Amino acid sequence: MPPKIARLAGLGAFGACAGFVVIYAYVAYLSRHTSTGGMMPVLSAVTWISVGLVVLALIAVHVAIAKQLLYLGKGGGARGL
C-alpha cells in the first residue's frame, strides 16, 4: 500500500472512532427514560452497557488498525500487532 494512502486510511480509522461515539450518544439519547415515556430505567441501563461494550470493542480495533496504518504511512514495513 502506498504510504500516502495508508496515512489517509489510518486517519479515517480514527475518524470512524468519533463516528462510533456519536452513534452511541444517539442511541443513549433515544433509550433514556422520560416522564412522558421512553424505556424503563433498568432497560435503558442494559441498553447503554450492551451497546457501550460493542462500541468500545469497535474503537479498540480501529485504533489498533489506525496505528498500524500510520506506521506504514511513515515508510515502515509490516509488523505484528
GIZILIN-V596974 format. One record per pair of residues at least 4 apart in sequence whose ideal C-beta (glycine too) atoms are under 7 Angstrom apart, sorted by the first residue. I is the first residue (numbers start at 1). J is the second residue. D is the distance in Angstrom with one decimal. If there is no record, write none. Layout:
i: (I/I)
j: (J/J)
d: (D/D)
This chain:
i: (1/1/1/2/3/3/3/3/4/5/6/6/6/6/7/7/7/8/9/9/10/10/10/10/10/11/12/13/13/13/13/14/15/16/16/17/17/17/17/18/19/20/20/20/20/21/22/23/24/24/24/24/25/26/27/27/28/28/31/31/31/32/32/33/33/33/33/33/34/39/39/39/40/41/42/43/44/45/46/47/48/49/50/51/52/53/54/55/56/57/58/59/60/61/62/63/64/64/65/66/67/68/68/69/70/71/71/72)
j: (5/6/72/6/7/72/73/75/8/9/10/69/72/73/11/70/73/12/13/69/14/66/69/70/73/15/16/62/65/66/69/66/19/20/62/21/59/62/63/22/23/24/55/58/59/25/26/27/28/51/52/55/29/30/31/51/32/48/39/44/47/38/44/38/39/40/41/44/38/43/44/47/44/45/46/47/48/49/50/51/52/53/54/55/56/57/58/59/60/61/62/63/64/65/66/67/68/81/69/70/71/72/81/73/74/76/79/76)
d: (5.7/4.8/6.3/6.9/6.3/6.6/4.8/5.7/6.6/6.1/6.3/4.8/4.1/4.2/6.6/6.3/3.1/6.2/6.6/4.9/6.9/4.4/3.3/4.0/6.0/6.4/6.5/4.6/5.2/3.7/6.5/5.0/6.7/6.5/5.3/6.8/4.9/5.2/6.6/6.6/6.4/6.3/5.0/5.4/5.7/6.4/6.5/6.5/6.2/6.1/6.5/4.6/6.3/6.4/6.1/5.3/6.6/5.5/5.2/5.0/4.6/5.9/5.8/4.7/6.0/6.6/4.8/5.5/4.4/4.5/4.7/6.9/6.9/6.5/6.5/6.2/6.3/6.3/6.1/6.0/5.7/6.5/6.9/6.2/6.2/6.5/6.4/6.3/6.3/6.5/6.2/6.2/6.5/6.3/6.0/6.4/6.7/5.7/6.2/6.1/6.4/6.5/6.4/6.2/6.8/4.6/6.8/6.0)
